[in-house]
Amino acid sequence: MSNVYMDDQKNKLWPMSAKLNYELRYEEKELVEKALIKRANILSKLQLLLTITTNN
């Protein structure tokens, strides 16, 4: 997922966030570079939590 942020492939980002049940606000969709990477960290943690809870 972080590769999507690093490569600025926003067209792939929105469906990925939707799969995690994390709806990005308009302001978040306008983020670029470092701010977008910070958001990636949050989504990655959400993805990890989802994986852990699903496996237990």
mmCIF file of the N, C-alpha and C atoms, coordinates in Angstrom:
data_MODEL
# 
_entry.id   MODEL 
# 
loop_
_atom_site.group_PDB 
_atom_site.id 
_atom_site.type_symbol 
_atom_site.label_atom_id 
_atom_site.label_alt_id 
_atom_site.label_comp_id 
_atom_site.label_asym_id 
_atom_site.label_entity_id 
_atom_site.label_seq_id 
_atom_site.pdbx_PDB_ins_code 
_atom_site.Cartn_x 
_atom_site.Cartn_y 
_atom_site.Cartn_z 
_atom_site.occupancy 
_atom_site.B_iso_or_equiv 
_atom_site.pdbx_formal_charge 
_atom_site.auth_seq_id 
_atom_site.auth_comp_id 
_atom_site.auth_asym_id 
_atom_site.auth_atom_id 
_atom_site.pdbx_PDB_model_num 
ATOM 1   N N  . MET A 1 1  ? 0.814   -1.191  0.000  1.00 0.00 ? 1  MET A N  1 
ATOM 2   C CA . MET A 1 1  ? 0.000   0.000   0.000  1.00 0.00 ? 1  MET A CA 1 
ATOM 3   C C  . MET A 1 1  ? 0.859   1.256   0.000  1.00 0.00 ? 1  MET A C  1 
ATOM 4   N N  . SER A 1 2  ? 1.949   1.220   0.723  1.00 0.00 ? 2  SER A N  1 
ATOM 5   C CA . SER A 1 2  ? 2.783   2.420   0.777  1.00 0.00 ? 2  SER A CA 1 
ATOM 6   C C  . SER A 1 2  ? 3.398   2.739   -0.575 1.00 0.00 ? 2  SER A C  1 
ATOM 7   N N  . ASN A 1 3  ? 3.604   1.721   -1.428 1.00 0.00 ? 3  ASN A N  1 
ATOM 8   C CA . ASN A 1 3  ? 4.120   1.990   -2.773 1.00 0.00 ? 3  ASN A CA 1 
ATOM 9   C C  . ASN A 1 3  ? 3.159   2.858   -3.569 1.00 0.00 ? 3  ASN A C  1 
ATOM 10  N N  . VAL A 1 4  ? 1.889   2.668   -3.340 1.00 0.00 ? 4  VAL A N  1 
ATOM 11  C CA . VAL A 1 4  ? 0.885   3.476   -4.028 1.00 0.00 ? 4  VAL A CA 1 
ATOM 12  C C  . VAL A 1 4  ? 1.051   4.940   -3.653 1.00 0.00 ? 4  VAL A C  1 
ATOM 13  N N  . TYR A 1 5  ? 1.302   5.203   -2.390 1.00 0.00 ? 5  TYR A N  1 
ATOM 14  C CA . TYR A 1 5  ? 1.490   6.580   -1.933 1.00 0.00 ? 5  TYR A CA 1 
ATOM 15  C C  . TYR A 1 5  ? 2.781   7.161   -2.489 1.00 0.00 ? 5  TYR A C  1 
ATOM 16  N N  . MET A 1 6  ? 3.831   6.375   -2.451 1.00 0.00 ? 6  MET A N  1 
ATOM 17  C CA . MET A 1 6  ? 5.130   6.863   -2.894 1.00 0.00 ? 6  MET A CA 1 
ATOM 18  C C  . MET A 1 6  ? 5.124   7.184   -4.389 1.00 0.00 ? 6  MET A C  1 
ATOM 19  N N  . ASP A 1 7  ? 4.426   6.374   -5.161 1.00 0.00 ? 7  ASP A N  1 
ATOM 20  C CA . ASP A 1 7  ? 4.391   6.575   -6.608 1.00 0.00 ? 7  ASP A CA 1 
ATOM 21  C C  . ASP A 1 7  ? 3.285   7.526   -7.032 1.00 0.00 ? 7  ASP A C  1 
ATOM 22  N N  . ASP A 1 8  ? 2.535   8.035   -6.058 1.00 0.00 ? 8  ASP A N  1 
ATOM 23  C CA . ASP A 1 8  ? 1.441   8.969   -6.318 1.00 0.00 ? 8  ASP A CA 1 
ATOM 24  C C  . ASP A 1 8  ? 0.415   8.368   -7.273 1.00 0.00 ? 8  ASP A C  1 
ATOM 25  N N  . GLN A 1 9  ? 0.048   7.119   -7.020 1.00 0.00 ? 9  GLN A N  1 
ATOM 26  C CA . GLN A 1 9  ? -0.948  6.427   -7.835 1.00 0.00 ? 9  GLN A CA 1 
ATOM 27  C C  . GLN A 1 9  ? -2.306  6.527   -7.146 1.00 0.00 ? 9  GLN A C  1 
ATOM 28  N N  . LYS A 1 10 ? -2.825  7.723   -7.110 1.00 0.00 ? 10 LYS A N  1 
ATOM 29  C CA . LYS A 1 10 ? -4.052  7.976   -6.358 1.00 0.00 ? 10 LYS A CA 1 
ATOM 30  C C  . LYS A 1 10 ? -5.251  7.211   -6.905 1.00 0.00 ? 10 LYS A C  1 
ATOM 31  N N  . ASN A 1 11 ? -5.249  6.889   -8.187 1.00 0.00 ? 11 ASN A N  1 
ATOM 32  C CA . ASN A 1 11 ? -6.367  6.139   -8.746 1.00 0.00 ? 11 ASN A CA 1 
ATOM 33  C C  . ASN A 1 11 ? -6.485  4.752   -8.116 1.00 0.00 ? 11 ASN A C  1 
ATOM 34  N N  . LYS A 1 12 ? -5.397  4.216   -7.575 1.00 0.00 ? 12 LYS A N  1 
ATOM 35  C CA . LYS A 1 12 ? -5.426  2.930   -6.876 1.00 0.00 ? 12 LYS A CA 1 
ATOM 36  C C  . LYS A 1 12 ? -5.686  3.112   -5.386 1.00 0.00 ? 12 LYS A C  1 
ATOM 37  N N  . LEU A 1 13 ? -5.380  4.283   -4.886 1.00 0.00 ? 13 LEU A N  1 
ATOM 38  C CA . LEU A 1 13 ? -5.493  4.547   -3.455 1.00 0.00 ? 13 LEU A CA 1 
ATOM 39  C C  . LEU A 1 13 ? -6.933  4.532   -2.965 1.00 0.00 ? 13 LEU A C  1 
ATOM 40  N N  . TRP A 1 14 ? -7.831  5.158   -3.703 1.00 0.00 ? 14 TRP A N  1 
ATOM 41  C CA . TRP A 1 14 ? -9.213  5.276   -3.241 1.00 0.00 ? 14 TRP A CA 1 
ATOM 42  C C  . TRP A 1 14 ? -9.884  3.910   -3.079 1.00 0.00 ? 14 TRP A C  1 
ATOM 43  N N  . PRO A 1 15 ? -9.776  2.993   -4.055 1.00 0.00 ? 15 PRO A N  1 
ATOM 44  C CA . PRO A 1 15 ? -10.378 1.670   -3.847 1.00 0.00 ? 15 PRO A CA 1 
ATOM 45  C C  . PRO A 1 15 ? -9.745  0.903   -2.680 1.00 0.00 ? 15 PRO A C  1 
ATOM 46  N N  . MET A 1 16 ? -8.438  1.065   -2.489 1.00 0.00 ? 16 MET A N  1 
ATOM 47  C CA . MET A 1 16 ? -7.770  0.371   -1.384 1.00 0.00 ? 16 MET A CA 1 
ATOM 48  C C  . MET A 1 16 ? -8.298  0.865   -0.044 1.00 0.00 ? 16 MET A C  1 
ATOM 49  N N  . SER A 1 17 ? -8.473  2.158   0.087  1.00 0.00 ? 17 SER A N  1 
ATOM 50  C CA . SER A 1 17 ? -8.972  2.697   1.351  1.00 0.00 ? 17 SER A CA 1 
ATOM 51  C C  . SER A 1 17 ? -10.417 2.276   1.574  1.00 0.00 ? 17 SER A C  1 
ATOM 52  N N  . ALA A 1 18 ? -11.198 2.175   0.506  1.00 0.00 ? 18 ALA A N  1 
ATOM 53  C CA . ALA A 1 18 ? -12.588 1.737   0.631  1.00 0.00 ? 18 ALA A CA 1 
ATOM 54  C C  . ALA A 1 18 ? -12.665 0.293   1.125  1.00 0.00 ? 18 ALA A C  1 
ATOM 55  N N  . LYS A 1 19 ? -11.739 -0.558  0.664  1.00 0.00 ? 19 LYS A N  1 
ATOM 56  C CA . LYS A 1 19 ? -11.714 -1.950  1.118  1.00 0.00 ? 19 LYS A CA 1 
ATOM 57  C C  . LYS A 1 19 ? -11.435 -2.048  2.610  1.00 0.00 ? 19 LYS A C  1 
ATOM 58  N N  . LEU A 1 20 ? -10.733 -1.053  3.146  1.00 0.00 ? 20 LEU A N  1 
ATOM 59  C CA . LEU A 1 20 ? -10.435 -1.032  4.577  1.00 0.00 ? 20 LEU A CA 1 
ATOM 60  C C  . LEU A 1 20 ? -11.526 -0.317  5.366  1.00 0.00 ? 20 LEU A C  1 
ATOM 61  N N  . ASN A 1 21 ? -12.622 0.004   4.684  1.00 0.00 ? 21 ASN A N  1 
ATOM 62  C CA . ASN A 1 21 ? -13.723 0.752   5.297  1.00 0.00 ? 21 ASN A CA 1 
ATOM 63  C C  . ASN A 1 21 ? -13.263 2.090   5.842  1.00 0.00 ? 21 ASN A C  1 
ATOM 64  N N  . TYR A 1 22 ? -12.309 2.694   5.165  1.00 0.00 ? 22 TYR A N  1 
ATOM 65  C CA . TYR A 1 22 ? -11.825 4.019   5.538  1.00 0.00 ? 22 TYR A CA 1 
ATOM 66  C C  . TYR A 1 22 ? -12.140 4.958   4.389  1.00 0.00 ? 22 TYR A C  1 
ATOM 67  N N  . GLU A 1 23 ? -13.143 5.767   4.576  1.00 0.00 ? 23 GLU A N  1 
ATOM 68  C CA . GLU A 1 23 ? -13.544 6.702   3.530  1.00 0.00 ? 23 GLU A CA 1 
ATOM 69  C C  . GLU A 1 23 ? -12.727 7.977   3.640  1.00 0.00 ? 23 GLU A C  1 
ATOM 70  N N  . LEU A 1 24 ? -11.972 8.271   2.597  1.00 0.00 ? 24 LEU A N  1 
ATOM 71  C CA . LEU A 1 24 ? -11.136 9.466   2.587  1.00 0.00 ? 24 LEU A CA 1 
ATOM 72  C C  . LEU A 1 24 ? -11.989 10.707  2.372  1.00 0.00 ? 24 LEU A C  1 
ATOM 73  N N  . ARG A 1 25 ? -11.723 11.721  3.167  1.00 0.00 ? 25 ARG A N  1 
ATOM 74  C CA . ARG A 1 25 ? -12.407 13.000  2.992  1.00 0.00 ? 25 ARG A CA 1 
ATOM 75  C C  . ARG A 1 25 ? -11.797 13.717  1.793  1.00 0.00 ? 25 ARG A C  1 
ATOM 76  N N  . TYR A 1 26 ? -12.509 14.717  1.302  1.00 0.00 ? 26 TYR A N  1 
ATOM 77  C CA . TYR A 1 26 ? -12.030 15.481  0.145  1.00 0.00 ? 26 TYR A CA 1 
ATOM 78  C C  . TYR A 1 26 ? -10.653 16.063  0.417  1.00 0.00 ? 26 TYR A C  1 
ATOM 79  N N  . GLU A 1 27 ? -10.455 16.605  1.627  1.00 0.00 ? 27 GLU A N  1 
ATOM 80  C CA . GLU A 1 27 ? -9.171  17.213  1.980  1.00 0.00 ? 27 GLU A CA 1 
ATOM 81  C C  . GLU A 1 27 ? -8.042  16.190  1.920  1.00 0.00 ? 27 GLU A C  1 
ATOM 82  N N  . GLU A 1 28 ? -8.332  14.973  2.347  1.00 0.00 ? 28 GLU A N  1 
ATOM 83  C CA . GLU A 1 28 ? -7.317  13.922  2.329  1.00 0.00 ? 28 GLU A CA 1 
ATOM 84  C C  . GLU A 1 28 ? -6.969  13.519  0.901  1.00 0.00 ? 28 GLU A C  1 
ATOM 85  N N  . LYS A 1 29 ? -7.943  13.559  0.028  1.00 0.00 ? 29 LYS A N  1 
ATOM 86  C CA . LYS A 1 29 ? -7.700  13.198  -1.369 1.00 0.00 ? 29 LYS A CA 1 
ATOM 87  C C  . LYS A 1 29 ? -6.815  14.219  -2.069 1.00 0.00 ? 29 LYS A C  1 
ATOM 88  N N  . GLU A 1 30 ? -6.732  15.415  -1.514 1.00 0.00 ? 30 GLU A N  1 
ATOM 89  C CA . GLU A 1 30 ? -5.911  16.465  -2.111 1.00 0.00 ? 30 GLU A CA 1 
ATOM 90  C C  . GLU A 1 30 ? -4.475  16.458  -1.585 1.00 0.00 ? 30 GLU A C  1 
ATOM 91  N N  . LEU A 1 31 ? -4.182  15.603  -0.616 1.00 0.00 ? 31 LEU A N  1 
ATOM 92  C CA . LEU A 1 31 ? -2.844  15.552  -0.039 1.00 0.00 ? 31 LEU A CA 1 
ATOM 93  C C  . LEU A 1 31 ? -1.823  15.059  -1.064 1.00 0.00 ? 31 LEU A C  1 
ATOM 94  N N  . VAL A 1 32 ? -0.610  15.541  -0.931 1.00 0.00 ? 32 VAL A N  1 
ATOM 95  C CA . VAL A 1 32 ? 0.472   15.088  -1.804 1.00 0.00 ? 32 VAL A CA 1 
ATOM 96  C C  . VAL A 1 32 ? 1.732   14.863  -0.983 1.00 0.00 ? 32 VAL A C  1 
ATOM 97  N N  . GLU A 1 33 ? 2.629   14.095  -1.535 1.00 0.00 ? 33 GLU A N  1 
ATOM 98  C CA . GLU A 1 33 ? 3.951   13.819  -0.999 1.00 0.00 ? 33 GLU A CA 1 
ATOM 99  C C  . GLU A 1 33 ? 3.950   13.478  0.489  1.00 0.00 ? 33 GLU A C  1 
ATOM 100 N N  . LYS A 1 34 ? 4.622   14.272  1.336  1.00 0.00 ? 34 LYS A N  1 
ATOM 101 C CA . LYS A 1 34 ? 4.809   13.909  2.741  1.00 0.00 ? 34 LYS A CA 1 
ATOM 102 C C  . LYS A 1 34 ? 3.492   13.771  3.491  1.00 0.00 ? 34 LYS A C  1 
ATOM 103 N N  . ALA A 1 35 ? 2.564   14.660  3.240  1.00 0.00 ? 35 ALA A N  1 
ATOM 104 C CA . ALA A 1 35 ? 1.271   14.575  3.920  1.00 0.00 ? 35 ALA A CA 1 
ATOM 105 C C  . ALA A 1 35 ? 0.532   13.303  3.526  1.00 0.00 ? 35 ALA A C  1 
ATOM 106 N N  . LEU A 1 36 ? 0.658   12.923  2.278  1.00 0.00 ? 36 LEU A N  1 
ATOM 107 C CA . LEU A 1 36 ? 0.018   11.700  1.802  1.00 0.00 ? 36 LEU A CA 1 
ATOM 108 C C  . LEU A 1 36 ? 0.679   10.471  2.414  1.00 0.00 ? 36 LEU A C  1 
ATOM 109 N N  . ILE A 1 37 ? 1.976   10.511  2.568  1.00 0.00 ? 37 ILE A N  1 
ATOM 110 C CA . ILE A 1 37 ? 2.701   9.398   3.183  1.00 0.00 ? 37 ILE A CA 1 
ATOM 111 C C  . ILE A 1 37 ? 2.301   9.242   4.648  1.00 0.00 ? 37 ILE A C  1 
ATOM 112 N N  . LYS A 1 38 ? 2.095   10.342  5.351  1.00 0.00 ? 38 LYS A N  1 
ATOM 113 C CA . LYS A 1 38 ? 1.626   10.265  6.735  1.00 0.00 ? 38 LYS A CA 1 
ATOM 114 C C  . LYS A 1 38 ? 0.273   9.573   6.793  1.00 0.00 ? 38 LYS A C  1 
ATOM 115 N N  . ARG A 1 39 ? -0.596  9.886   5.855  1.00 0.00 ? 39 ARG A N  1 
ATOM 116 C CA . ARG A 1 39 ? -1.908  9.247   5.795  1.00 0.00 ? 39 ARG A CA 1 
ATOM 117 C C  . ARG A 1 39 ? -1.737  7.761   5.492  1.00 0.00 ? 39 ARG A C  1 
ATOM 118 N N  . ALA A 1 40 ? -0.738  7.419   4.700  1.00 0.00 ? 40 ALA A N  1 
ATOM 119 C CA . ALA A 1 40 ? -0.466  6.019   4.371  1.00 0.00 ? 40 ALA A CA 1 
ATOM 120 C C  . ALA A 1 40 ? -0.132  5.233   5.625  1.00 0.00 ? 40 ALA A C  1 
ATOM 121 N N  . ASN A 1 41 ? 0.603   5.844   6.532  1.00 0.00 ? 41 ASN A N  1 
ATOM 122 C CA . ASN A 1 41 ? 0.952   5.165   7.778  1.00 0.00 ? 41 ASN A CA 1 
ATOM 123 C C  . ASN A 1 41 ? -0.293  4.815   8.566  1.00 0.00 ? 41 ASN A C  1 
ATOM 124 N N  . ILE A 1 42 ? -1.246  5.707   8.610  1.00 0.00 ? 42 ILE A N  1 
ATOM 125 C CA . ILE A 1 42 ? -2.497  5.448   9.324  1.00 0.00 ? 42 ILE A CA 1 
ATOM 126 C C  . ILE A 1 42 ? -3.251  4.304   8.660  1.00 0.00 ? 42 ILE A C  1 
ATOM 127 N N  . LEU A 1 43 ? -3.366  4.347   7.339  1.00 0.00 ? 43 LEU A N  1 
ATOM 128 C CA . LEU A 1 43 ? -4.084  3.293   6.629  1.00 0.00 ? 43 LEU A CA 1 
ATOM 129 C C  . LEU A 1 43 ? -3.377  1.948   6.737  1.00 0.00 ? 43 LEU A C  1 
ATOM 130 N N  . SER A 1 44 ? -2.063  1.950   6.745  1.00 0.00 ? 44 SER A N  1 
ATOM 131 C CA . SER A 1 44 ? -1.312  0.703   6.895  1.00 0.00 ? 44 SER A CA 1 
ATOM 132 C C  . SER A 1 44 ? -1.563  0.081   8.259  1.00 0.00 ? 44 SER A C  1 
ATOM 133 N N  . LYS A 1 45 ? -1.629  0.915   9.281  1.00 0.00 ? 45 LYS A N  1 
ATOM 134 C CA . LYS A 1 45 ? -1.931  0.410   10.625 1.00 0.00 ? 45 LYS A CA 1 
ATOM 135 C C  . LYS A 1 45 ? -3.343  -0.144  10.683 1.00 0.00 ? 45 LYS A C  1 
ATOM 136 N N  . LEU A 1 46 ? -4.275  0.508   10.017 1.00 0.00 ? 46 LEU A N  1 
ATOM 137 C CA . LEU A 1 46 ? -5.641  0.001   9.944  1.00 0.00 ? 46 LEU A CA 1 
ATOM 138 C C  . LEU A 1 46 ? -5.673  -1.358  9.257  1.00 0.00 ? 46 LEU A C  1 
ATOM 139 N N  . GLN A 1 47 ? -4.923  -1.477  8.183  1.00 0.00 ? 47 GLN A N  1 
ATOM 140 C CA . GLN A 1 47 ? -4.859  -2.733  7.442  1.00 0.00 ? 47 GLN A CA 1 
ATOM 141 C C  . GLN A 1 47 ? -4.292  -3.844  8.317  1.00 0.00 ? 47 GLN A C  1 
ATOM 142 N N  . LEU A 1 48 ? -3.251  -3.543  9.075  1.00 0.00 ? 48 LEU A N  1 
ATOM 143 C CA . LEU A 1 48 ? -2.649  -4.517  9.971  1.00 0.00 ? 48 LEU A CA 1 
ATOM 144 C C  . LEU A 1 48 ? -3.635  -4.948  11.052 1.00 0.00 ? 48 LEU A C  1 
ATOM 145 N N  . LEU A 1 49 ? -4.320  -3.996  11.647 1.00 0.00 ? 49 LEU A N  1 
ATOM 146 C CA . LEU A 1 49 ? -5.321  -4.320  12.668 1.00 0.00 ? 49 LEU A CA 1 
ATOM 147 C C  . LEU A 1 49 ? -6.423  -5.200  12.100 1.00 0.00 ? 49 LEU A C  1 
ATOM 148 N N  . LEU A 1 50 ? -6.863  -4.875  10.915 1.00 0.00 ? 50 LEU A N  1 
ATOM 149 C CA . LEU A 1 50 ? -7.907  -5.662  10.272 1.00 0.00 ? 50 LEU A CA 1 
ATOM 150 C C  . LEU A 1 50 ? -7.437  -7.091  10.039 1.00 0.00 ? 50 LEU A C  1 
ATOM 151 N N  . THR A 1 51 ? -6.205  -7.256  9.615  1.00 0.00 ? 51 THR A N  1 
ATOM 152 C CA . THR A 1 51 ? -5.635  -8.580  9.381  1.00 0.00 ? 51 THR A CA 1 
ATOM 153 C C  . THR A 1 51 ? -5.542  -9.370  10.677 1.00 0.00 ? 51 THR A C  1 
ATOM 154 N N  . ILE A 1 52 ? -5.085  -8.723  11.726 1.00 0.00 ? 52 ILE A N  1 
ATOM 155 C CA . ILE A 1 52 ? -4.937  -9.393  13.019 1.00 0.00 ? 52 ILE A CA 1 
ATOM 156 C C  . ILE A 1 52 ? -6.286  -9.833  13.559 1.00 0.00 ? 52 ILE A C  1 
ATOM 157 N N  . THR A 1 53 ? -7.273  -8.954  13.522 1.00 0.00 ? 53 THR A N  1 
ATOM 158 C CA . THR A 1 53 ? -8.579  -9.292  14.081 1.00 0.00 ? 53 THR A CA 1 
ATOM 159 C C  . THR A 1 53 ? -9.300  -10.336 13.241 1.00 0.00 ? 53 THR A C  1 
ATOM 160 N N  . THR A 1 54 ? -9.057  -10.363 11.954 1.00 0.00 ? 54 THR A N  1 
ATOM 161 C CA . THR A 1 54 ? -9.697  -11.348 11.089 1.00 0.00 ? 54 THR A CA 1 
ATOM 162 C C  . THR A 1 54 ? -9.103  -12.732 11.304 1.00 0.00 ? 54 THR A C  1 
ATOM 163 N N  . ASN A 1 55 ? -7.819  -12.795 11.608 1.00 0.00 ? 55 ASN A N  1 
ATOM 164 C CA . ASN A 1 55 ? -7.151  -14.079 11.803 1.00 0.00 ? 55 ASN A CA 1 
ATOM 165 C C  . ASN A 1 55 ? -7.411  -14.685 13.172 1.00 0.00 ? 55 ASN A C  1 
ATOM 166 N N  . ASN A 1 56 ? -7.912  -13.909 14.103 1.00 0.00 ? 56 ASN A N  1 
ATOM 167 C CA . ASN A 1 56 ? -8.163  -14.443 15.458 1.00 0.00 ? 56 ASN A CA 1 
ATOM 168 C C  . ASN A 1 56 ? -9.561  -14.864 15.635 1.00 0.00 ? 56 ASN A C  1 
# 
